[in-house]
Amino acid sequence: MEESRFDPSASTATPENGRSPMVLLSSSWTLFWRVFMPVFGTVFLSGFWLLLWATPADELYLPYSIWWPRALCFMLWLLWLGYVKWSLWPLKRIDADDSYVYVTNYWTTVRYPWTDIERLEKRRLGGRKVMVLHLKGSGRFGQQIRFLPASHCLEWLQRRGMKVEEPAS
């Protein structure tokens, strides 16, 4: 009986169709931050806010007016929606091969040739590493596409001779 072992070099070989294999450049946590957290957080905070509005003031036994917790919860809900809109919602999933970059928001996928990429930039946003893909022109998702890089992303890009800019500190 012959023993079979996994050969990693075989997995990076060109497939039979002649195209280079596709690589996930964004982190697998992107789905969690892009879809699960906004939905879960919004449902939780909306439910809490509605609970405060539905509960009569005399049943809460508060030493101050019920309007303070209601206003505070409403402000927290608005802050959360702003955080989702400007920090979490712009995150995209990025796949790439030697010819194209595939960008998806989990509903729509767009393919850009590498020649349409102006530059790549690495940033820190809210304690997380975020990469920004700058397009030469405006695309379906805008001219700047943000994504959470996978652990192998920088190495994959550098092996293909692509320069990643880092902000001056």
Secondary structure, 3 states (H helix, E strand, C coil): CCCCCCCHHHHCCCCCCCCCCCEECECCCHHHHHHHHHHHHHHHHHHHHHHHHHCCHHHCCCCCCCHHHHHHHHHHHHHHHHHHHHHHCCECEEEECCCEEEEECCCCEEEEEHHHEEEEEEEEECCEEEEEEEEEEEECCEEEEEECECCCHHHHHHHCCCCEECCCC
